[in-house]
Amino acid sequence: MNNHALFESFRVVSGKEWKQKIQYDLKGKDYNEEVVWNSPEGIKVKPFYDSEDLEHIAVKPSLINTWNIGQVVYAGNAIMSNEKALKFIEKGAEAIRFLIPDTTIDIAKILNDIDLNVVKVYLNMQFLSKQFMDNTLVNVSRSNNIHFQIDPIGYLARSGNWYDTMSADIDMVVDLASCDIENLLCVDVSLYENAGADMVQQLAYALAHANEYMNILNESGNLNKLKVIDFNVAVGGNYFFEIAKLKALRNLWSILVAEYNTFVKCHITSIPSKRNKTIYDYNVNLLRTTTESMSAILGGADSVFNQNYNVVYKKSTDFAERITINQLILLKEESYFNKVENPTEGSYYIETITNQLSEKALILFKSIEKDGGFLKQLKNHTVQNRIAESAKKQQEKFNSKNTILVGTNAYQNGEDKMSKEIELYPFLKKNPRKTLISPIIEKRLAEELEQNRLSNE
């Protein structure tokens, strides 16, 4: 019997019939209460999805699922960071993100012997300096392949202040854009996830954040010089929703750039969320970062960065770094995550969630723009307040054990003692200082519970 004849022997079952069968098996219990759950974004998740769910959704073809194994390197010492980066590249890294602390770092030494035609290089600079950029462009061959990831608005959101002043920082963006640097700008979406924003908020704020740059360059006449915007996205533990989040980001970006009648590529880099990482039973973090990296890959991230399983409380070691990169190598080389093209395309569930996230985020984005834009809502603390409300709800679910972090708020190991293991302060640091706005603060869900456990050891 051929496959065609095999399938002909089964009649088509409609979604209505499936629902009736579930209701029958529930024996009088309410369908919506028993098997439909509400996500934090207000999306009702059904127990099954079929082709009928996609009838009114225009499914957009995904990009070919090519992605780079990424590794982060702190570049406090140019020679040492270069040696470290080369070691990671030898072990399988295809993208390196250098954390550049100040303008004294010699970027040419950092990039020595790194082939920029083969290895993706991202510079996460903790400052804004045209001179540093000019030196890099002059002294580094093929410097246009570098992703400079300039994000003064992200710095304002995170720190509460501009690097210099609003006008000076914006003028710098315009000035640098006029230099035809293809990979200049970045939107740090990870801040919103790590501070507790829900996915609709993350998407809407990412779009509104990026739109501020689009407006700035459009008004200055430099928009046509912008070829790419990077989005640094933190990926949480809601596996299928996180896949949908990244797909929705690309969909929303295509809508925004179409309004400007231009084409600017959306380049996504991902890293696991800090929000759900824990000190106790820290090996569970390996499972969390693995599934989060999987979500990023299937969602279409261009470069996937991992983080050490014990990054919350311990200084980096060769062992932790080796495990971190090997997780991604296993996914790419042994789990064939680089072999299947567009594995989630056409999935009834994921495509439906992607569409709903996109629609809700677009509504929020439009309300932000109607109210004067992202910068205005940062200044009047609308963004901060909305994220704080979402974070509070997440914290309440964690505290009531409706959200479970294994080994921390459930299935605790009473023999697990961590007070002598901590090398880095793992909790929210309070640093009172004068700021223009209230900064958006990253905080892990488990912090209060962990502090209590540590105090009782």
Steps between C-alpha positions, in 0.01 A plus 500: 500500500648837406487800733228671297265203536587468870389856579186463289377238745472762774229763485572864582413590860401863555611716791140508620491121525829493695361755744178302544703186574705685764185640658351149513814362670493783755173356632328831562802705605541839337714483183640852539594450864648152470702497178536862385763711676573870488854617431633811676445683170127428509513227233263208549692183422283214378571128549531444125542694176423399142495644149184697579704721733713618207213581263513873578876523560745587226793271586821669391786282373780479753866562427729206439595377847870592498645620827834564664632353824584804712732561793538810717851625587577776748763724339659673798841394370538508122765228465339259747153546353637437151664177617176395665293578191737301277473207741120512481510520121726194492248317718205582276386858561382676183415835660674697774348782703770711662401702807710817465524687835667825388658690212858403592456149362690438177243345269763402242675282760169347605422399143849380409488180289116493508364468146207740484380331181449177693433600862216735598632764739278709726633788710300569813653834597436647845544850360422719198805634319538611139877501535500134603277419202721699263813322628331165447393586146851620412708230672290188442466354153146394402369699797164534328439135590506593870168545681565808715170479691465867594195549724487827700124461556563158652766655722249763614242231579752290693694771686253788520740739324630572154870443432533879468176687429200412287595740221868396506418128488248542219742719305760226541262240354431725201870575455597132510217402265630750246828304492328212316556251782268217400475322836470796734189490717365257754185468710560329836174311546659275766457772762121479478489120538745500790303773677176304478318632191258257337553403136254748355677778687842376386392501137323835516788668684752348259305646208447840666864513611617428145249746357667781692819430303306475175343840566835657590667376182199575283489862617877537446485353151717200592239225511601369158849432637369267769520139382460299820369538855605242759251382760655342810227277639491307827315170468302363793369158593158495328628285215242538223408858590866602479524351152192700407646815660799504268287422196261779601790745533598444137137534388457827689828637369394436141180697567693794649763533226229479235352819648830676428505358147848360557673172581700460818591146600398367841803320647420307819751390762373302796611408849319308776295703744643583842152515648457128573859411593576378851778452752361185661491183293702696246542206263135545403621819332662272240156371404357849494772645279481203264127530436527879478773467238278254314218754499735764365623273220153389396374857527758613246780672695803585288755452780427300814700579814484283810591581860682303769275281716643668813531853360272638772742447787838379373787644298551347159722190478636296211270213596184713505593665170569162339159370608334819373637478148461121487125533561470696175736270312288201603188673374661588169719201423329209675136605526492624137361841588689634201367241254123550498374808319218697664397222742216699660347638182137396466470375860137574587583580861813709448363693203184583695695619805735698274203675341336579834823635651553713189149642509510585871849650476398711200206642695728593791760645261238721336384625839861588590542694175165674547615611845818656361737206462729280704730774634205698631361193677841432652517857628154490655569148635211333318731226370661445841161479673358252249805274529484525881134389493586202282799411719281514810255252348785266407641524851162421656469189282848390604432565868171304485673218305281547195831556326748227592878522497611147586737485795412850613132550583417130454686170552768666709807307602543568869865397483575766239721764668621795297624770736867396460471467121400858417772706332282766336218692669193337344226738610362837401764764570374829637707790379326829581603768254355795317328398176283670240246217509440192713707223340348166404641251750580136428408257776480122530183333629681294764693778673297544822458126549873443450591774745282338763656158442852642513430679827379174656794283396 
